[in-house]
Every structure is written in C-alpha cells, then in structure tokens.
Amino acid sequence: MNELRVDVYAEALFSVARAEGALGEVEDELFRFARALEANDELRDRLADPHIPAALRQQIVEDLLGGRAQPSTTGIVSLLVAAGRAREIPAIVDAMVARSAAAASKEVAEVRSATDLTDDQKVRLADALGRATGKQVEVKVIIDPSVQGGIVARVGDTVIDGSVRRRLEQLRNSL
C-alpha cells in the first residue's frame, strides 16, 4: 500500500475517532487489534481473503470485537476489512497513532511486556521514558510473553531493554 493511501486512511480514522469523543480508547483498541493481526497469520489471511464475501469478513470482526470494543473501533476495523485493506491495518493504525501523538505534541513509546500494565504503571513509565528521552511520551503496551519479565520500550529509534532476558544475558557476559 502506498504511503499516501496510508496517510489518507490514518487521517480519516483520526478524524472519526476524535469526532466520536473517544480518541484515546479507540486508538488503544485499534493499536492492540493491529498488533494481534500482525501476530496471527490465520486471522490476517481470513480478513484479507477476497474469496470470502465482505459481509462474512465483517461478521468475523463483529464476533471478535463486538461488545469488547468501542462501537467506533469495531466500525473502523469493519470498514477497513470491507474495503480490502485488512493487510494494511497495522500500517494505517500506526500512522493514526503517530498522528494522534503529534497532535498532542508527544512521541509514541511502544512497550513490550509479558503482562498488561495498570494505568498507574503506564503513567509512571511514561514519566520515566520522558525523562530518559527528553520527550513527552504516550505509552502503547503490547503483551509479549517472550519478554518473560520486565519491559522493552521503543521511542522512535531509541530502545530501552529492561527485560529479565537482557539482564540475564548481561550477567552471563560479565561472568
């Protein structure tokens, strides 16, 4: 998908979510859905399969998100799937998240953790990452069991690896 099309979709999604008054929640839900879609080849293939009628693909989205996500989130994902853009959802959502962060004069911190973080932990982490990078940071958490403990954070090109795995590697190297 070309970059212009991604930007057009991202701007439209940003505008819809902002107009609905639930930008933060819709943005978080879309971000989590995009990461799940990236991680699940079968789901991505089903939602992108042109041989499956659009109505059936939209029903899959409704079954996955209906009642568990904001109606705006479900509608946005359903619209993208019906438009044949399921494979591009991660790129579109990432562009939307970047646009939203830029509108708030923030950077996006993609944080990988074995478990979900509480709101308090996210706030403290955003403050700590802000001090470490010198930027205002908005935290987006990705549940990644391979982290096994601690977190791995990426803000732009800066990666901060505070995972247990990394600490064990450092200890092993020092011994």
C-alpha positions in Angstrom: 0.0 0.0 0.0 1.4 3.4 -0.9 2.3 5.9 1.8 -0.3 8.4 0.6 -3.1 6.0 0.9 -2.0 5.0 4.4 -1.9 8.7 5.4 -5.4 9.3 3.9 -6.9 6.4 5.8 -5.0 7.4 9.0 -6.2 11.0 8.8 -9.8 9.8 8.3 -9.7 7.3 11.2 -8.1 10.0 13.4 -10.9 12.4 12.5 -13.7 9.9 13.1 -12.3 8.8 16.5 -11.8 12.4 17.6 -15.3 13.4 16.5 -16.8 10.5 18.4 -15.1 11.8 21.5 -13.3 8.6 22.4 -10.0 9.1 20.6 -7.7 7.7 23.4 -9.8 4.5 23.9 -10.4 3.9 20.2 -6.7 4.5 19.4 -5.7 2.0 22.1 -8.1 -0.6 20.9 -7.0 -0.2 17.3 -3.4 -0.4 18.3 -4.0 -3.7 20.2 -6.0 -5.1 17.3 -3.3 -4.2 14.8 -0.7 -6.0 16.9 -2.9 -9.0 17.2 -3.5 -9.0 13.5 0.3 -8.9 12.8 0.8 -11.8 15.2 -2.0 -14.1 13.8 -1.4 -15.2 10.2 -4.6 -17.1 10.0 -6.8 -14.2 11.1 -5.0 -11.8 8.8 -5.4 -14.2 5.9 -9.1 -14.7 6.6 -9.8 -11.0 6.8 -7.9 -10.3 3.7 -9.2 -13.2 1.6 -11.0 -11.7 -1.4 -12.8 -15.1 -2.0 -14.6 -14.7 1.4 -17.6 -12.3 1.0 -17.1 -8.9 2.6 -20.1 -9.5 4.8 -18.6 -12.7 6.2 -15.3 -11.0 6.9 -17.2 -8.1 8.6 -19.0 -10.7 10.7 -15.7 -12.1 11.8 -14.7 -8.6 13.0 -18.0 -8.2 14.8 -17.6 -11.6 16.5 -14.1 -10.6 17.6 -14.7 -7.0 18.7 -18.5 -6.7 19.2 -19.2 -5.9 22.9 -15.5 -5.8 23.8 -14.5 -2.7 22.0 -16.0 0.8 21.4 -18.5 0.7 18.5 -16.3 3.2 16.7 -13.4 0.7 16.9 -15.5 -2.2 15.5 -16.9 0.1 12.8 -13.4 1.3 11.7 -12.0 -2.2 11.5 -15.1 -3.5 9.7 -14.8 -0.6 7.2 -11.1 -1.4 6.5 -11.8 -5.1 6.1 -14.8 -4.4 3.7 -12.6 -2.0 1.7 -10.0 -4.8 1.2 -7.4 -3.1 3.5 -7.1 -5.8 6.2 -3.4 -6.4 5.4 -2.7 -2.7 5.7 -4.5 -2.2 9.1 -1.2 -2.2 11.1 0.4 0.5 8.9 -2.8 2.6 8.9 -3.2 2.3 12.7 0.5 3.1 13.3 0.1 6.2 11.1 -3.1 7.2 13.0 -1.4 6.7 16.4 1.6 8.8 15.2 -0.8 11.5 14.0 -2.7 11.5 17.3 0.6 11.7 19.3 1.8 14.5 17.1 -1.4 16.4 17.7 -0.8 16.2 21.4 2.9 17.1 21.0 4.0 13.6 22.1 6.1 10.6 20.9 4.7 7.1 20.9 6.5 4.6 23.2 5.9 1.0 22.1 6.3 -1.0 25.2 6.5 -4.8 25.2 5.6 -6.5 28.5 4.7 -10.1 29.5 1.6 -8.8 31.2 -0.7 -5.8 30.8 0.3 -2.7 32.8 -2.0 -0.8 35.2 -2.9 2.8 34.4 -0.6 3.9 37.3 2.3 1.9 35.8 1.7 3.4 32.4 1.8 6.9 33.8 5.0 6.2 35.8 6.5 4.6 32.8 5.6 7.5 30.5 7.2 9.9 33.0 10.4 7.8 33.2 10.7 7.4 29.5 10.0 11.1 29.1 12.9 11.9 31.4 15.2 9.3 29.6 14.4 10.6 26.1 13.7 14.2 26.8 10.3 13.9 25.0 6.7 13.8 26.2 5.7 10.1 25.8 2.5 8.3 25.2 2.8 4.6 26.2 1.3 1.8 24.0 1.6 -1.6 25.6 2.0 -4.8 23.6 1.6 -8.0 25.5 4.5 -10.2 24.6 5.0 -13.4 26.6 8.6 -13.8 25.2 9.7 -10.8 27.3 9.2 -13.1 30.4 9.6 -10.2 32.8 10.4 -6.5 32.8 9.8 -4.4 29.7 11.3 -3.5 26.3 10.4 0.1 25.3 11.0 1.8 21.9 10.6 5.5 21.5 11.4 6.4 17.9 14.9 5.0 17.3 15.7 4.6 21.0 15.3 1.1 22.5 15.4 0.6 26.3 15.6 -3.1 27.2 14.8 -3.7 30.8 13.7 -7.3 30.3 14.8 -10.1 32.5 16.2 -11.9 29.5 18.5 -8.9 28.7 19.7 -8.7 32.4 20.5 -12.4 32.4 22.5 -12.0 29.2 24.4 -9.1 30.7 25.1 -11.2 33.9 26.2 -14.2 31.8 28.6 -11.9 29.7 30.1 -10.4 32.9 30.8 -13.8 34.4 
